[in-house]
Amino acid sequence: MAISRTLQHYLDQNFTYEVVAHEPTASSMRTAQVCHISGDCLAKGIVLRRDGGYMLAVLPASHHVRLSDLRRQIGDDVDLATEPEIDHLFQDCAHGAVPPIGECYGLDVIVDDSIAGQPEVYMEGGDHATLIHINQPQFARVMAEARHGRFSIHD
């Protein structure tokens, strides 16, 4: 499949990035292992249902989301989106390969502060065999409109 068209169009308009191909994987931590990168610098996107709409939480692959912390920061009406909801939102992506850039999909974003200190950031490209690699200044630009907070815990 390769990088999603929506993501590629957005990145090509605004950012410098590198595409990294890898063997297909079924989880973000497995992707980090196969690519020989730390799970701390692989950003994953978690789709949330909020106030009748959706938003994206971005956190390191080595972490898992704490809904209780998110609810304290953005309101009680937050829950994980269902797989069919995610597939509908990310139609040009492989099932389960959500890019952590919500802006190009019309989603508000909240970024966990734990990924902000990484000098290099990798992220899903929309399939299970492609990563996008950007440096921290580019990642900061990508996430410039996002909310920030602490809502994850290291696995």
N, C-alpha and C positions, 0 to 999 in steps of 0.2 A: 504494500500500500504506500509506504513512505510518508513524508510530512503532509499533514492535512492542507488542502488548498486554502482554507480560511486562515490558518496560522501562517502559512508561507506568504500569502498576500500581505498580511499585517506586518510580518517581520521585514519583508522586502521593502516596504514603504518607509520603515522607520529605524531599522537596527542592523548592526553588523553581527553575524552569527556564523557558526560552523555546524554542519550536519554530520553526525557521527552514526554510522551504521553499526549494528551489532547483531549477534544471533538472537532470534526471537526468545522472549522471556515472558513469564506469566505474572511477575510482580516487580514493583519498583526496586525492592532490595536485591532481587536476583539480577535485575538490570545493572545495578551498581556493581555487583560482584563480577559479572561478565565483562563489564567495561573497565574494571580495575579503578573505580573511583569510590570515594567515601559516600555512603548513604546520606551523610550530613550535607552534601552539596548537590544532591539530586532532588530537585523540587517536584513535588507531586501535587496534583489538584484534587480536592475532595468537593464534590458538588453537594450543596446544602439547599434545602427547601426553607424559605423564610418569608413570612408575611404574604403568602400566596404566590410568591415568585421564587427565583433561584439566585444563588450567589456561589462563589468559588472560594474555598479556603486553600491557601497554598502553604505547604510545610515540607520539611525535609523527609525523604523516603525513610530515614532512620527513626522517625517519630510517628506517633499516632495522635489523632485529634482527641481533645477532651471537650466533649459537647458542653459540659457544665461550665467550663471557662469561656467558651464561645457565647453561651447564653448570658453570662454576666456582662460580656462586652457588647453584644449586639442585640440582645433581647431574648425573651423566653421562647418565642415562636421560631425556633431553629431545630431542624432535624436533618438527618441524612436523606438525600434524594434516593429514589428507587432506581434500579438498573434501567427499566423502561424510560423513566424520566431522563436519565443521563443519556441514553441512546438517542432520544428525541432532540436533546439540546446539542449533541455533538455528532450530527449525522454523517459528517465527512471523516470521522475517526473510527478506528477499530473499537469494538466493544471493550470497555475498560481502559482505554488508552487516552485519558483526558489530559490535554495540554493545560498547564497551570497558568495560562494567560487568558483571563476572562474577558478582557476588553474587546477582543476581536469576535467574541461570541455574544456580546451585549450583556455580560454579567458583571455585577459588582464583585470586588475581590477584597479579601482580608488576608494579609500575609503574616505568618508567624515570624517574630523577630529572630528566631534561632537561625533562619536561613540568611538573614541580612549580613552577617559577618563573614560569609564564605567568599574567598577571593574569586572563585570560578563557580558558575552555576550551570547545571545540566538539567534538562527537562524533557518530558515526553513530547514527541513530535506528532502524535496522533495515530501511531501504530505501535506494535510491540517490538519493533526492530530498528527504531530510529530515535536518536536523541538530538536535541538542540543544545549547543554549548555557547554560552556567552560569559563575558567577564562581569564582575560585580557592578561596575558603573553602568553597563548596558542593562543588567537586571534591575538596578535601581530606577532606570528610565522606564523600563517595561512596567514596573510596579508603582510609578509615580502617583497615580490616582487612587491606589489601593489604601484601605485602612490597614493599620499595623497593630499587632498585639501579641500576647503570649497565650496560646491555646493548645499547645501540644506537649507531649512528654516523650523523652527518648525511650525507645524500645529496649 
